[in-house]
């Protein structure tokens, strides 16, 4: 879930950036410091969007930089358990598919794609169902539900988000569209 939040932080403005306007320097420093960072309570900080307030600068002994306290607006992405979210398959592997769900990627394990058995077709880079004739490949748009969240602040690449498509109204968007169409009578 994306949220707009009001946050506070302190940033260091290097001496070579003191000639610029303070608010521009502080906003740029906040972007450099925070955008792309993952926090367990905040989630992934996607963008610093606005600067509300810049406090007085403080100089520390032995450091030529100025430290400013700032209050600012930011867009954050927080994966929420049981949230239904649409994403894009970015990679398929033997054990499942990685789905981009915004600022992070989630894992859609083969056991969570359909009720049918899925096998990996390495030659074509896709997952195929045995009986249903359905496939999942890179570039497919899917609707999933978040079923597990484990955020690692120290190693953001180690964060894990588990996804499922084995519930009603979830799956590859093309499959959902097919299921919505009325079945034609075989005898007509």
Secondary structure as GFF3:
##gff-version 3
##sequence-region A 1 188
A	DSSP	beta_strand	2	13	.	.	.	ID=ss1
A	DSSP	three_ten_helix	15	17	.	.	.	ID=ss2
A	DSSP	alpha_helix	22	34	.	.	.	ID=ss3
A	DSSP	beta_strand	38	39	.	.	.	ID=ss4
A	DSSP	beta_strand	43	54	.	.	.	ID=ss5
A	DSSP	beta_strand	58	59	.	.	.	ID=ss6
A	DSSP	beta_strand	66	77	.	.	.	ID=ss7
A	DSSP	beta_strand	84	93	.	.	.	ID=ss8
A	DSSP	beta_strand	96	100	.	.	.	ID=ss9
A	DSSP	beta_strand	105	109	.	.	.	ID=ss10
A	DSSP	three_ten_helix	110	112	.	.	.	ID=ss11
A	DSSP	beta_strand	118	121	.	.	.	ID=ss12
A	DSSP	beta_strand	126	129	.	.	.	ID=ss13
A	DSSP	beta_strand	135	137	.	.	.	ID=ss14
A	DSSP	beta_strand	141	150	.	.	.	ID=ss15
A	DSSP	three_ten_helix	156	158	.	.	.	ID=ss16
A	DSSP	beta_strand	160	164	.	.	.	ID=ss17
A	DSSP	beta_strand	171	172	.	.	.	ID=ss18
A	DSSP	alpha_helix	173	180	.	.	.	ID=ss19
###
